[in-house]
Amino acid sequence: MGVIESMKAVLASPAPRSRPDDGSNGAYWCDDCDVRIRDVDLEGEPVCPDCGAAMRFERATGRDCAC
Ligand SMILES: [Zn+2]
């Protein structure tokens, strides 16, 4: 009984998605410290937690293309 119930729970749980749609458009970077904060994780001003400088916003790219 317990085993079957836990198997049902596993099957019913949503499959992990490779690209979670969390609304992120990119990330803020501090070039000096190499610190990165995603826009969805940022709270307040985009300021580097290490050096306090304003961070540069960089949009997420779908793919890296060198051409
Ligand atoms: Zn910094």
N, CA, C, O and the ligand as a Tripos MOL2 file, in Angstrom:
@<TRIPOS>MOLECULE
protein
  269   267    68     0     0
PROTEIN
NO_CHARGES

@<TRIPOS>ATOM
      1 N           0.8470   -1.2050    0.0000 N.3       1 MET1
      2 CA          0.0000    0.0000    0.0000 C.3       1 MET1
      3 C           0.8750    1.2460    0.0000 C.2       1 MET1
      4 O           0.7240    2.1340   -0.8390 O.2       1 MET1
      5 N           1.7920    1.2890    0.9590 N.am      2 GLY2
      6 CA          2.6310    2.4640    1.0500 C.3       2 GLY2
      7 C           3.5030    2.6220   -0.1820 C.2       2 GLY2
      8 O           3.7170    3.7350   -0.6630 O.2       2 GLY2
      9 N           4.0070    1.5000   -0.6950 N.am      3 VAL3
     10 CA          4.8790    1.5890   -1.8690 C.3       3 VAL3
     11 C           4.1050    2.1030   -3.0680 C.2       3 VAL3
     12 O           4.5840    2.9710   -3.7970 O.2       3 VAL3
     13 N           2.9110    1.5700   -3.2720 N.am      4 ILE4
     14 CA          2.1200    2.0070   -4.4290 C.3       4 ILE4
     15 C           1.7610    3.4880   -4.3040 C.2       4 ILE4
     16 O           1.7900    4.2220   -5.2920 O.2       4 ILE4
     17 N           1.4330    3.9110   -3.1270 N.am      5 GLU5
     18 CA          1.0850    5.3210   -2.9510 C.3       5 GLU5
     19 C           2.2720    6.2180   -3.2800 C.2       5 GLU5
     20 O           2.1000    7.2600   -3.9130 O.2       5 GLU5
     21 N           3.4710    5.8280   -2.8590 N.am      6 SER6
     22 CA          4.6260    6.6820   -3.1390 C.3       6 SER6
     23 C           4.9550    6.6610   -4.6250 C.2       6 SER6
     24 O           5.4320    7.6610   -5.1600 O.2       6 SER6
     25 N           4.7100    5.5350   -5.3060 N.am      7 MET7
     26 CA          4.9340    5.4970   -6.7460 C.3       7 MET7
     27 C           3.9600    6.4300   -7.4600 C.2       7 MET7
     28 O           4.3290    7.1150   -8.4140 O.2       7 MET7
     29 N           2.7430    6.4490   -7.0020 N.am      8 LYS8
     30 CA          1.7680    7.3670   -7.5940 C.3       8 LYS8
     31 C           2.2200    8.8110   -7.4010 C.2       8 LYS8
     32 O           2.0800    9.6380   -8.3020 O.2       8 LYS8
     33 N           2.7540    9.1030   -6.2400 N.am      9 ALA9
     34 CA          3.1890   10.4670   -5.9490 C.3       9 ALA9
     35 C           4.3150   10.8670   -6.8950 C.2       9 ALA9
     36 O           4.3590   12.0040   -7.3660 O.2       9 ALA9
     37 N           5.2330    9.9260   -7.1770 N.am     10 VAL10
     38 CA          6.3420   10.2330   -8.0760 C.3      10 VAL10
     39 C           5.8190   10.4850   -9.4800 C.2      10 VAL10
     40 O           6.2450   11.4290  -10.1450 O.2      10 VAL10
     41 N           4.8930    9.6400   -9.9350 N.am     11 LEU11
     42 CA          4.3700    9.7950  -11.2880 C.3      11 LEU11
     43 C           3.5450   11.0680  -11.4160 C.2      11 LEU11
     44 O           3.4880   11.6700  -12.4890 O.2      11 LEU11
     45 N           2.9210   11.4700  -10.3510 N.am     12 ALA12
     46 CA          2.0500   12.6360  -10.4210 C.3      12 ALA12
     47 C           2.8300   13.9380  -10.3280 C.2      12 ALA12
     48 O           2.3400   14.9910  -10.7370 O.2      12 ALA12
     49 N           4.0390   13.8690   -9.7930 N.am     13 SER13
     50 CA          4.8050   15.0990   -9.6420 C.3      13 SER13
     51 C           5.2450   15.6140  -11.0100 C.2      13 SER13
     52 O           5.5710   14.8190  -11.8920 O.2      13 SER13
     53 N           5.2580   16.9030  -11.1920 N.am     14 PRO14
     54 CA          5.6410   17.4670  -12.4910 C.3      14 PRO14
     55 C           7.0970   17.1870  -12.8190 C.2      14 PRO14
     56 O           7.9650   17.2390  -11.9470 O.2      14 PRO14
     57 N           7.3520   16.8930  -14.0730 N.am     15 ALA15
     58 CA          8.7180   16.5990  -14.4930 C.3      15 ALA15
     59 C           9.5620   17.8650  -14.4460 C.2      15 ALA15
     60 O           9.0790   18.9520  -14.7630 O.2      15 ALA15
     61 N          10.8040   17.7250  -14.0560 N.am     16 PRO16
     62 CA         11.6840   18.9070  -14.0430 C.3      16 PRO16
     63 C          11.9040   19.4350  -15.4500 C.2      16 PRO16
     64 O          12.1440   18.6690  -16.3840 O.2      16 PRO16
     65 N          11.8220   20.7430  -15.5910 N.am     17 ARG17
     66 CA         11.9770   21.3470  -16.9130 C.3      17 ARG17
     67 C          13.4060   21.8540  -17.0760 C.2      17 ARG17
     68 O          13.9900   22.4400  -16.1640 O.2      17 ARG17
     69 N          13.9380   21.6150  -18.2410 N.am     18 SER18
     70 CA         15.3230   22.0100  -18.4780 C.3      18 SER18
     71 C          15.4630   23.5280  -18.4910 C.2      18 SER18
     72 O          16.4820   24.0670  -18.0590 O.2      18 SER18
     73 N          14.4380   24.2120  -18.9880 N.am     19 ARG19
     74 CA         14.4900   25.6740  -19.0030 C.3      19 ARG19
     75 C          13.2810   26.2270  -18.2670 C.2      19 ARG19
     76 O          12.2410   26.4660  -18.8800 O.2      19 ARG19
     77 N          13.4010   26.4300  -16.9770 N.am     20 PRO20
     78 CA         12.2720   26.9300  -16.1970 C.3      20 PRO20
     79 C          11.8650   28.3220  -16.6470 C.2      20 PRO20
     80 O          12.7030   29.2080  -16.8140 O.2      20 PRO20
     81 N          10.5990   28.4950  -16.8350 N.am     21 ASP21
     82 CA         10.0860   29.7950  -17.2640 C.3      21 ASP21
     83 C           9.8020   30.6420  -16.0330 C.2      21 ASP21
     84 O           8.6690   30.7110  -15.5550 O.2      21 ASP21
     85 N          10.8520   31.2850  -15.5300 N.am     22 ASP22
     86 CA         10.6970   32.0680  -14.3140 C.3      22 ASP22
     87 C          10.6220   33.5550  -14.6070 C.2      22 ASP22
     88 O          10.6430   34.3740  -13.6880 O.2      22 ASP22
     89 N          10.5320   33.9110  -15.8930 N.am     23 GLY23
     90 CA         10.3830   35.3130  -16.2460 C.3      23 GLY23
     91 C          11.6890   36.0740  -16.3110 C.2      23 GLY23
     92 O          11.6840   37.3010  -16.4030 O.2      23 GLY23
     93 N          12.7980   35.3740  -16.2650 N.am     24 SER24
     94 CA         14.0820   36.0600  -16.2900 C.3      24 SER24
     95 C          14.4020   36.5510  -17.6980 C.2      24 SER24
     96 O          14.2850   35.7980  -18.6640 O.2      24 SER24
     97 N          14.8040   37.8130  -17.8100 N.am     25 ASN25
     98 CA         15.1950   38.3690  -19.1060 C.3      25 ASN25
     99 C          16.6980   38.4890  -19.2530 C.2      25 ASN25
    100 O          17.2000   38.7840  -20.3380 O.2      25 ASN25
    101 N          17.4050   38.2650  -18.1840 N.am     26 GLY26
    102 CA         18.8470   38.4220  -18.2400 C.3      26 GLY26
    103 C          19.4240   38.5090  -16.8420 C.2      26 GLY26
    104 O          18.8220   38.0380  -15.8770 O.2      26 GLY26
    105 N          20.5880   39.1100  -16.7420 N.am     27 ALA27
    106 CA         21.2600   39.1790  -15.4580 C.3      27 ALA27
    107 C          22.0730   40.4600  -15.3650 C.2      27 ALA27
    108 O          22.4510   41.0580  -16.3720 O.2      27 ALA27
    109 N          22.3260   40.8560  -14.1450 N.am     28 TYR28
    110 CA         23.1750   42.0110  -13.8940 C.3      28 TYR28
    111 C          24.5830   41.5270  -13.5940 C.2      28 TYR28
    112 O          24.7820   40.5500  -12.8730 O.2      28 TYR28
    113 N          25.5570   42.2290  -14.1620 N.am     29 TRP29
    114 CA         26.9450   41.8390  -14.0100 C.3      29 TRP29
    115 C          27.7510   42.9760  -13.4000 C.2      29 TRP29
    116 O          27.5060   44.1490  -13.6820 O.2      29 TRP29
    117 N          28.7140   42.6120  -12.5620 N.am     30 CYS30
    118 CA         29.7600   43.5420  -12.1760 C.3      30 CYS30
    119 C          31.0270   43.0720  -12.8700 C.2      30 CYS30
    120 O          31.5460   41.9970  -12.5690 O.2      30 CYS30
    121 N          31.5200   43.8760  -13.7940 N.am     31 ASP31
    122 CA         32.6840   43.4590  -14.5700 C.3      31 ASP31
    123 C          33.9380   43.3640  -13.7100 C.2      31 ASP31
    124 O          34.8240   42.5520  -13.9780 O.2      31 ASP31
    125 N          34.0070   44.1940  -12.6800 N.am     32 ASP32
    126 CA         35.2060   44.2010  -11.8460 C.3      32 ASP32
    127 C          35.2920   42.9370  -10.9950 C.2      32 ASP32
    128 O          36.3580   42.3340  -10.8740 O.2      32 ASP32
    129 N          34.1720   42.5450  -10.4110 N.am     33 CYS33
    130 CA         34.1790   41.4180   -9.4790 C.3      33 CYS33
    131 C          33.7380   40.1220  -10.1440 C.2      33 CYS33
    132 O          33.8540   39.0480   -9.5540 O.2      33 CYS33
    133 N          33.2300   40.2200  -11.3770 N.am     34 ASP34
    134 CA         32.7180   39.0450  -12.0540 C.3      34 ASP34
    135 C          31.5310   38.4540  -11.2910 C.2      34 ASP34
    136 O          31.3420   37.2380  -11.2480 O.2      34 ASP34
    137 N          30.7420   39.3390  -10.6930 N.am     35 VAL35
    138 CA         29.5640   38.9110   -9.9470 C.3      35 VAL35
    139 C          28.3550   38.9760  -10.8660 C.2      35 VAL35
    140 O          28.1980   39.9220  -11.6380 O.2      35 VAL35
    141 N          27.5040   37.9630  -10.7760 N.am     36 ARG36
    142 CA         26.3240   37.9100  -11.6220 C.3      36 ARG36
    143 C          25.1000   37.7020  -10.7550 C.2      36 ARG36
    144 O          25.0780   36.8200   -9.8970 O.2      36 ARG36
    145 N          24.0730   38.5230  -10.9820 N.am     37 ILE37
    146 CA         22.8020   38.3630  -10.2820 C.3      37 ILE37
    147 C          21.6970   38.3720  -11.3170 C.2      37 ILE37
    148 O          21.5810   39.3200  -12.0930 O.2      37 ILE37
    149 N          20.8950   37.3390  -11.3380 N.am     38 ARG38
    150 CA         19.7850   37.2970  -12.2850 C.3      38 ARG38
    151 C          18.7470   38.3520  -11.9230 C.2      38 ARG38
    152 O          18.5600   38.6840  -10.7530 O.2      38 ARG38
    153 N          18.0780   38.8700  -12.9450 N.am     39 ASP39
    154 CA         17.1250   39.9410  -12.6890 C.3      39 ASP39
    155 C          16.0030   39.4750  -11.7690 C.2      39 ASP39
    156 O          15.4800   40.2630  -10.9810 O.2      39 ASP39
    157 N          15.6370   38.2230  -11.8610 N.am     40 VAL40
    158 CA         14.5510   37.7250  -11.0130 C.3      40 VAL40
    159 C          15.0090   37.5240   -9.5720 C.2      40 VAL40
    160 O          14.1890   37.4410   -8.6580 O.2      40 VAL40
    161 N          16.3410   37.4470   -9.3740 N.am     41 ASP41
    162 CA         16.8580   37.2730   -8.0170 C.3      41 ASP41
    163 C          17.2090   38.6000   -7.3670 C.2      41 ASP41
    164 O          17.4520   38.6710   -6.1630 O.2      41 ASP41
    165 N          17.2330   39.6500   -8.1770 N.am     42 LEU42
    166 CA         17.6510   40.9480   -7.6650 C.3      42 LEU42
    167 C          16.5510   41.5710   -6.8140 C.2      42 LEU42
    168 O          15.3750   41.5710   -7.1780 O.2      42 LEU42
    169 N          16.9690   42.0950   -5.6790 N.am     43 GLU43
    170 CA         16.0400   42.8190   -4.8230 C.3      43 GLU43
    171 C          16.5840   44.2260   -4.6370 C.2      43 GLU43
    172 O          17.6760   44.4150   -4.1010 O.2      43 GLU43
    173 N          15.8220   45.2040   -5.0800 N.am     44 GLY44
    174 CA         16.2620   46.5850   -4.9420 C.3      44 GLY44
    175 C          17.1130   47.0160   -6.1180 C.2      44 GLY44
    176 O          16.8910   46.5950   -7.2540 O.2      44 GLY44
    177 N          18.0940   47.8650   -5.8310 N.am     45 GLU45
    178 CA         18.9150   48.4380   -6.8860 C.3      45 GLU45
    179 C          19.9390   47.4260   -7.3880 C.2      45 GLU45
    180 O          20.4430   46.6080   -6.6180 O.2      45 GLU45
    181 N          20.2450   47.4880   -8.6900 N.am     46 PRO46
    182 CA         21.2850   46.6160   -9.2530 C.3      46 PRO46
    183 C          22.6730   47.1000   -8.8770 C.2      46 PRO46
    184 O          23.3730   47.7140   -9.6820 O.2      46 PRO46
    185 N          23.0540   46.8180   -7.6510 N.am     47 VAL47
    186 CA         24.3530   47.2550   -7.1520 C.3      47 VAL47
    187 C          25.1470   46.0250   -6.7360 C.2      47 VAL47
    188 O          24.6170   45.0990   -6.1230 O.2      47 VAL47
    189 N          26.4230   46.0400   -7.0820 N.am     48 CYS48
    190 CA         27.2750   44.8950   -6.7630 C.3      48 CYS48
    191 C          27.3970   44.7160   -5.2550 C.2      48 CYS48
    192 O          27.7330   45.6680   -4.5500 O.2      48 CYS48
    193 N          27.1290   43.5110   -4.7450 N.am     49 PRO49
    194 CA         27.2330   43.2690   -3.3050 C.3      49 PRO49
    195 C          28.6690   43.2960   -2.8120 C.2      49 PRO49
    196 O          28.9070   43.4370   -1.6130 O.2      49 PRO49
    197 N          29.6300   43.1620   -3.7160 N.am     50 ASP50
    198 CA         31.0370   43.1320   -3.3020 C.3      50 ASP50
    199 C          31.6530   44.5210   -3.2580 C.2      50 ASP50
    200 O          32.2670   44.9010   -2.2610 O.2      50 ASP50
    201 N          31.4880   45.2890   -4.3540 N.am     51 CYS51
    202 CA         32.1720   46.5810   -4.4260 C.3      51 CYS51
    203 C          31.2100   47.7590   -4.3910 C.2      51 CYS51
    204 O          31.6450   48.8980   -4.2210 O.2      51 CYS51
    205 N          29.9070   47.5130   -4.5480 N.am     52 GLY52
    206 CA         28.9390   48.5870   -4.4310 C.3      52 GLY52
    207 C          28.7540   49.3980   -5.6970 C.2      52 GLY52
    208 O          28.0370   50.3990   -5.6880 O.2      52 GLY52
    209 N          29.3860   48.9840   -6.7880 N.am     53 ALA53
    210 CA         29.2470   49.7250   -8.0340 C.3      53 ALA53
    211 C          27.9610   49.3170   -8.7450 C.2      53 ALA53
    212 O          27.4150   48.2390   -8.5120 O.2      53 ALA53
    213 N          27.4930   50.2060   -9.6170 N.am     54 ALA54
    214 CA         26.3110   49.8890  -10.4110 C.3      54 ALA54
    215 C          26.6320   48.7350  -11.3600 C.2      54 ALA54
    216 O          27.7130   48.6690  -11.9460 O.2      54 ALA54
    217 N          25.6750   47.8420  -11.4920 N.am     55 MET55
    218 CA         25.9190   46.6600  -12.3010 C.3      55 MET55
    219 C          25.3530   46.8430  -13.6990 C.2      55 MET55
    220 O          24.4160   47.6110  -13.9200 O.2      55 MET55
    221 N          25.9380   46.1270  -14.6220 N.am     56 ARG56
    222 CA         25.5470   46.2230  -16.0270 C.3      56 ARG56
    223 C          24.5380   45.1220  -16.3480 C.2      56 ARG56
    224 O          24.7520   43.9480  -16.0450 O.2      56 ARG56
    225 N          23.4270   45.5370  -16.9730 N.am     57 PHE57
    226 CA         22.4150   44.5430  -17.3250 C.3      57 PHE57
    227 C          22.7390   43.9100  -18.6700 C.2      57 PHE57
    228 O          23.0710   44.5940  -19.6380 O.2      57 PHE57
    229 N          22.6360   42.6060  -18.7010 N.am     58 GLU58
    230 CA         22.8970   41.8790  -19.9430 C.3      58 GLU58
    231 C          21.7450   40.9230  -20.1970 C.2      58 GLU58
    232 O          21.4200   40.0850  -19.3560 O.2      58 GLU58
    233 N          21.1430   41.0560  -21.3470 N.am     59 ARG59
    234 CA         20.0190   40.1860  -21.6810 C.3      59 ARG59
    235 C          20.4890   38.7610  -21.9060 C.2      59 ARG59
    236 O          21.5800   38.5170  -22.4200 O.2      59 ARG59
    237 N          19.6440   37.8360  -21.5110 N.am     60 ALA60
    238 CA         19.9690   36.4370  -21.7560 C.3      60 ALA60
    239 C          19.8610   36.1550  -23.2420 C.2      60 ALA60
    240 O          18.9150   36.5880  -23.9010 O.2      60 ALA60
    241 N          20.8240   35.4370  -23.7570 N.am     61 THR61
    242 CA         20.8180   35.0910  -25.1750 C.3      61 THR61
    243 C          20.3930   33.6630  -25.3570 C.2      61 THR61
    244 O          20.7220   32.7960  -24.5480 O.2      61 THR61
    245 N          19.6700   33.4180  -26.4090 N.am     62 GLY62
    246 CA         19.1970   32.0640  -26.6480 C.3      62 GLY62
    247 C          20.3240   31.1160  -26.9820 C.2      62 GLY62
    248 O          20.2950   29.9430  -26.6080 O.2      62 GLY62
    249 N          21.3210   31.6290  -27.6900 N.am     63 ARG63
    250 CA         22.4290   30.7620  -28.0480 C.3      63 ARG63
    251 C          23.6770   31.6190  -28.2770 C.2      63 ARG63
    252 O          23.5850   32.8150  -28.5550 O.2      63 ARG63
    253 N          24.8000   31.0030  -28.1600 N.am     64 ASP64
    254 CA         26.0480   31.7050  -28.4280 C.3      64 ASP64
    255 C          26.4650   31.4600  -29.8530 C.2      64 ASP64
    256 O          26.7090   30.3250  -30.2610 O.2      64 ASP64
    257 N          26.5440   32.5400  -30.6080 N.am     65 CYS65
    258 CA         26.9250   32.4160  -32.0120 C.3      65 CYS65
    259 C          28.0770   33.3760  -32.2750 C.2      65 CYS65
    260 O          27.9650   34.5680  -31.9900 O.2      65 CYS65
    261 N          29.1650   32.8790  -32.8070 N.am     66 ALA66
    262 CA         30.3410   33.7050  -33.0390 C.3      66 ALA66
    263 C          30.3890   34.2640  -34.4580 C.2      66 ALA66
    264 O          31.3710   34.9010  -34.8410 O.2      66 ALA66
    265 N          29.3590   34.0340  -35.2230 N.am     67 CYS67
    266 CA         29.4200   34.4830  -36.6100 C.3      67 CYS67
    267 C          28.9160   35.9250  -36.7620 C.2      67 CYS67
    268 O          28.9000   36.4600  -37.8710 O.2      67 CYS67
    269 ZN         31.7320   44.5510   -7.9740 Zn       68 ZN68
@<TRIPOS>BOND
     1     1     2 1
     2     2     3 1
     3     3     4 2
     4     3     5 am
     5     5     6 1
     6     6     7 1
     7     7     8 2
     8     7     9 am
     9     9    10 1
    10    10    11 1
    11    11    12 2
    12    11    13 am
    13    13    14 1
    14    14    15 1
    15    15    16 2
    16    15    17 am
    17    17    18 1
    18    18    19 1
    19    19    20 2
    20    19    21 am
    21    21    22 1
    22    22    23 1
    23    23    24 2
    24    23    25 am
    25    25    26 1
    26    26    27 1
    27    27    28 2
    28    27    29 am
    29    29    30 1
    30    30    31 1
    31    31    32 2
    32    31    33 am
    33    33    34 1
    34    34    35 1
    35    35    36 2
    36    35    37 am
    37    37    38 1
    38    38    39 1
    39    39    40 2
    40    39    41 am
    41    41    42 1
    42    42    43 1
    43    43    44 2
    44    43    45 am
    45    45    46 1
    46    46    47 1
    47    47    48 2
    48    47    49 am
    49    49    50 1
    50    50    51 1
    51    51    52 2
    52    51    53 am
    53    53    54 1
    54    54    55 1
    55    55    56 2
    56    55    57 am
    57    57    58 1
    58    58    59 1
    59    59    60 2
    60    59    61 am
    61    61    62 1
    62    62    63 1
    63    63    64 2
    64    63    65 am
    65    65    66 1
    66    66    67 1
    67    67    68 2
    68    67    69 am
    69    69    70 1
    70    70    71 1
    71    71    72 2
    72    71    73 am
    73    73    74 1
    74    74    75 1
    75    75    76 2
    76    75    77 am
    77    77    78 1
    78    78    79 1
    79    79    80 2
    80    79    81 am
    81    81    82 1
    82    82    83 1
    83    83    84 2
    84    83    85 am
    85    85    86 1
    86    86    87 1
    87    87    88 2
    88    87    89 am
    89    89    90 1
    90    90    91 1
    91    91    92 2
    92    91    93 am
    93    93    94 1
    94    94    95 1
    95    95    96 2
    96    95    97 am
    97    97    98 1
    98    98    99 1
    99    99   100 2
   100    99   101 am
   101   101   102 1
   102   102   103 1
   103   103   104 2
   104   103   105 am
   105   105   106 1
   106   106   107 1
   107   107   108 2
   108   107   109 am
   109   109   110 1
   110   110   111 1
   111   111   112 2
   112   111   113 am
   113   113   114 1
   114   114   115 1
   115   115   116 2
   116   115   117 am
   117   117   118 1
   118   118   119 1
   119   119   120 2
   120   119   121 am
   121   121   122 1
   122   122   123 1
   123   123   124 2
   124   123   125 am
   125   125   126 1
   126   126   127 1
   127   127   128 2
   128   127   129 am
   129   129   130 1
   130   130   131 1
   131   131   132 2
   132   131   133 am
   133   133   134 1
   134   134   135 1
   135   135   136 2
   136   135   137 am
   137   137   138 1
   138   138   139 1
   139   139   140 2
   140   139   141 am
   141   141   142 1
   142   142   143 1
   143   143   144 2
   144   143   145 am
   145   145   146 1
   146   146   147 1
   147   147   148 2
   148   147   149 am
   149   149   150 1
   150   150   151 1
   151   151   152 2
   152   151   153 am
   153   153   154 1
   154   154   155 1
   155   155   156 2
   156   155   157 am
   157   157   158 1
   158   158   159 1
   159   159   160 2
   160   159   161 am
   161   161   162 1
   162   162   163 1
   163   163   164 2
   164   163   165 am
   165   165   166 1
   166   166   167 1
   167   167   168 2
   168   167   169 am
   169   169   170 1
   170   170   171 1
   171   171   172 2
   172   171   173 am
   173   173   174 1
   174   174   175 1
   175   175   176 2
   176   175   177 am
   177   177   178 1
   178   178   179 1
   179   179   180 2
   180   179   181 am
   181   181   182 1
   182   182   183 1
   183   183   184 2
   184   183   185 am
   185   185   186 1
   186   186   187 1
   187   187   188 2
   188   187   189 am
   189   189   190 1
   190   190   191 1
   191   191   192 2
   192   191   193 am
   193   193   194 1
   194   194   195 1
   195   195   196 2
   196   195   197 am
   197   197   198 1
   198   198   199 1
   199   199   200 2
   200   199   201 am
   201   201   202 1
   202   202   203 1
   203   203   204 2
   204   203   205 am
   205   205   206 1
   206   206   207 1
   207   207   208 2
   208   207   209 am
   209   209   210 1
   210   210   211 1
   211   211   212 2
   212   211   213 am
   213   213   214 1
   214   214   215 1
   215   215   216 2
   216   215   217 am
   217   217   218 1
   218   218   219 1
   219   219   220 2
   220   219   221 am
   221   221   222 1
   222   222   223 1
   223   223   224 2
   224   223   225 am
   225   225   226 1
   226   226   227 1
   227   227   228 2
   228   227   229 am
   229   229   230 1
   230   230   231 1
   231   231   232 2
   232   231   233 am
   233   233   234 1
   234   234   235 1
   235   235   236 2
   236   235   237 am
   237   237   238 1
   238   238   239 1
   239   239   240 2
   240   239   241 am
   241   241   242 1
   242   242   243 1
   243   243   244 2
   244   243   245 am
   245   245   246 1
   246   246   247 1
   247   247   248 2
   248   247   249 am
   249   249   250 1
   250   250   251 1
   251   251   252 2
   252   251   253 am
   253   253   254 1
   254   254   255 1
   255   255   256 2
   256   255   257 am
   257   257   258 1
   258   258   259 1
   259   259   260 2
   260   259   261 am
   261   261   262 1
   262   262   263 1
   263   263   264 2
   264   263   265 am
   265   265   266 1
   266   266   267 1
   267   267   268 2
@<TRIPOS>SUBSTRUCTURE
     1 MET1         2 RESIDUE 1 A MET
     2 GLY2         6 RESIDUE 1 A GLY
     3 VAL3        10 RESIDUE 1 A VAL
     4 ILE4        14 RESIDUE 1 A ILE
     5 GLU5        18 RESIDUE 1 A GLU
     6 SER6        22 RESIDUE 1 A SER
     7 MET7        26 RESIDUE 1 A MET
     8 LYS8        30 RESIDUE 1 A LYS
     9 ALA9        34 RESIDUE 1 A ALA
    10 VAL10       38 RESIDUE 1 A VAL
    11 LEU11       42 RESIDUE 1 A LEU
    12 ALA12       46 RESIDUE 1 A ALA
    13 SER13       50 RESIDUE 1 A SER
    14 PRO14       54 RESIDUE 1 A PRO
    15 ALA15       58 RESIDUE 1 A ALA
    16 PRO16       62 RESIDUE 1 A PRO
    17 ARG17       66 RESIDUE 1 A ARG
    18 SER18       70 RESIDUE 1 A SER
    19 ARG19       74 RESIDUE 1 A ARG
    20 PRO20       78 RESIDUE 1 A PRO
    21 ASP21       82 RESIDUE 1 A ASP
    22 ASP22       86 RESIDUE 1 A ASP
    23 GLY23       90 RESIDUE 1 A GLY
    24 SER24       94 RESIDUE 1 A SER
    25 ASN25       98 RESIDUE 1 A ASN
    26 GLY26      102 RESIDUE 1 A GLY
    27 ALA27      106 RESIDUE 1 A ALA
    28 TYR28      110 RESIDUE 1 A TYR
    29 TRP29      114 RESIDUE 1 A TRP
    30 CYS30      118 RESIDUE 1 A CYS
    31 ASP31      122 RESIDUE 1 A ASP
    32 ASP32      126 RESIDUE 1 A ASP
    33 CYS33      130 RESIDUE 1 A CYS
    34 ASP34      134 RESIDUE 1 A ASP
    35 VAL35      138 RESIDUE 1 A VAL
    36 ARG36      142 RESIDUE 1 A ARG
    37 ILE37      146 RESIDUE 1 A ILE
    38 ARG38      150 RESIDUE 1 A ARG
    39 ASP39      154 RESIDUE 1 A ASP
    40 VAL40      158 RESIDUE 1 A VAL
    41 ASP41      162 RESIDUE 1 A ASP
    42 LEU42      166 RESIDUE 1 A LEU
    43 GLU43      170 RESIDUE 1 A GLU
    44 GLY44      174 RESIDUE 1 A GLY
    45 GLU45      178 RESIDUE 1 A GLU
    46 PRO46      182 RESIDUE 1 A PRO
    47 VAL47      186 RESIDUE 1 A VAL
    48 CYS48      190 RESIDUE 1 A CYS
    49 PRO49      194 RESIDUE 1 A PRO
    50 ASP50      198 RESIDUE 1 A ASP
    51 CYS51      202 RESIDUE 1 A CYS
    52 GLY52      206 RESIDUE 1 A GLY
    53 ALA53      210 RESIDUE 1 A ALA
    54 ALA54      214 RESIDUE 1 A ALA
    55 MET55      218 RESIDUE 1 A MET
    56 ARG56      222 RESIDUE 1 A ARG
    57 PHE57      226 RESIDUE 1 A PHE
    58 GLU58      230 RESIDUE 1 A GLU
    59 ARG59      234 RESIDUE 1 A ARG
    60 ALA60      238 RESIDUE 1 A ALA
    61 THR61      242 RESIDUE 1 A THR
    62 GLY62      246 RESIDUE 1 A GLY
    63 ARG63      250 RESIDUE 1 A ARG
    64 ASP64      254 RESIDUE 1 A ASP
    65 CYS65      258 RESIDUE 1 A CYS
    66 ALA66      262 RESIDUE 1 A ALA
    67 CYS67      266 RESIDUE 1 A CYS
    68 ZN68       269 GROUP 0 **** ****
